[in-house]
Amino acid sequence: MQTKILLDESEMPTQWYNVTADMPNRPPPPLGPDGKPVTPEMMGMIFPPDILQQEMSTERWIDIPDEVRQILSLWRPSPLYRAHRLEQALATPAKIYYKYEGVSPAGSHKPNSAVPQAYYNKKAGIKRLTTETGAGQWGSSIAFAGQMFGLEVEVYMVKVSYHQKPFRRSMMETWGAQVFASPSDRTASGRKILAQDPDSPGSLGIAISEAVELAMQDPHTNYSLGSVLNHVCLHQTIIGLEAKKQFAKAGDYPDVVIGCCGGGSNFAGTAFPFLADKAAGKALRLLAMEPSSCPTLTRGHFAYDYGDVAGLTPMMMQYTLGHDFTPPGIHAGGLRYHGDSSQLSQLVHDKIIEARSVNQLDTFRAGVTFAQAEGIIPAPESNHAIRGAIEEALRCKEEGKQETIFFTLSGHGHFDMTSYDRFFAGELEDYPYPQSAIEAALKHLPDPTKMG
Ligand SMILES: *Cc1c(COP(=O)(O)O)cnc(C)c1O
């Protein structure tokens, strides 16, 4: 009975897969403040040329530079596991597999994009990167990647997480980054929020405004984003590409592919490489799992919206809860984002990808079931994917089907144990997102047709 399906370092993919090439409907272009498509010059203020090219590319395959593969090989290829013990615990006829991204230095999938982003910025002569971080996963990934290529890194960390997750900050500082609680008084965007609400807990949208503002002001500073954008989803496809090779080794193939979804990058990275097979007629389901408290794909509006609170980013077509969304304090910080990747949103809109939301308490129950069966303690974000896999496995049991279920375990939960403590103490709650807030968001959406 095989448990671990491993690849040699030499079997690590040499190219990323660009889903744009295979989309029946490509997302409409990002729009600038005048309501017209943003020019490469505008984007060039905060991104290096290679990243911009990848953002707009329609090529199916894009080479992974050797310098990037060398750093990725510190932990890649990541293992694919057959979850025999979870299958037994659920008494399901289904076969469950998971790809474990917690083996990276930062403990999640995020370094898969942080490393190439740092590389391309270094190559373009950039000295410093600014970024935002929620739970600290992206911040620590870019701190690590910046250190690998000798770049300075400034991280704007959502204030509530800054205080809740002090060890994530220590990690970033160990890798040489500077970390500021956001909203901070270092930027106009931060000062404006603080003037309105000195006790603002912060949000990803606010932190993005701060990091983008600084990058726009300094030619030696660029901005880097840990999810949502096409190039981030592209870099993450190394997950699904490796998984396909591992399934070939195992002599199996998934019927359903599952990932948790915040901005969409680990889900995209997992699912997009399988999408080509689906387009070619393979019966295959792709399922994105999100929190009921931040139900972007399942209940959001499909519309143009900003990526940040201040409206400094271009408007992108996406599912959104409104760029001024303030999320409830759920414990899967990495999933508290108002919007989603344009590519993923379009594919959900076109019914090629399914989305489902789950309550916080059910995700922790799933995470504990998983940890007790398989050993690994998952990140609260990853628990959403596990919950999805368990729901599918129980459906298979009811229907008596031996389907193959595959999900990405996006990270470990070693820095999230206070959340588990609170779950065990009965202090966590479900936060169903109110319909009134969904409707209110509509009023704040920008209308690109009335700009310029
Ligand atoms: C950031 C994060 C996520 C969610 O981000 P995506 O861009 O949707 O992948 C999921 N899991 C973990 C462990 C994370 O750190």
The ligand as a MOL file (V3000), in Angstrom:
LIG
                    3D

  0  0  0     0  0            999 V3000
M  V30 BEGIN CTAB
M  V30 COUNTS 15 15 0 0 0
M  V30 BEGIN ATOM
M  V30 1 C -2.5850 32.4620 2.0080 0
M  V30 2 C -3.0100 31.0930 2.2470 0
M  V30 3 C -4.1380 30.5390 1.6110 0
M  V30 4 C -5.0600 31.3140 0.7210 0
M  V30 5 O -4.5050 32.0100 -0.3190 0
M  V30 6 P -4.7530 31.6660 -1.8440 0
M  V30 7 O -4.1120 32.7290 -2.6000 0
M  V30 8 O -6.2180 31.5690 -2.0590 0
M  V30 9 O -4.0600 30.3850 -2.0730 0
M  V30 10 C -4.4420 29.2230 1.8330 0
M  V30 11 N -3.7100 28.4630 2.6570 0
M  V30 12 C -2.6220 28.9450 3.2970 0
M  V30 13 C -1.8610 28.0450 4.2070 0
M  V30 14 C -2.2370 30.2630 3.1050 0
M  V30 15 O -1.1690 30.7340 3.7210 0
M  V30 END ATOM
M  V30 BEGIN BOND
M  V30 1 1 1 2
M  V30 2 1 2 3
M  V30 3 2 2 14
M  V30 4 1 3 4
M  V30 5 2 3 10
M  V30 6 1 4 5
M  V30 7 1 5 6
M  V30 8 2 6 7
M  V30 9 1 6 8
M  V30 10 1 6 9
M  V30 11 1 10 11
M  V30 12 2 11 12
M  V30 13 1 12 13
M  V30 14 1 12 14
M  V30 15 1 14 15
M  V30 END BOND
M  V30 END CTAB
M  END
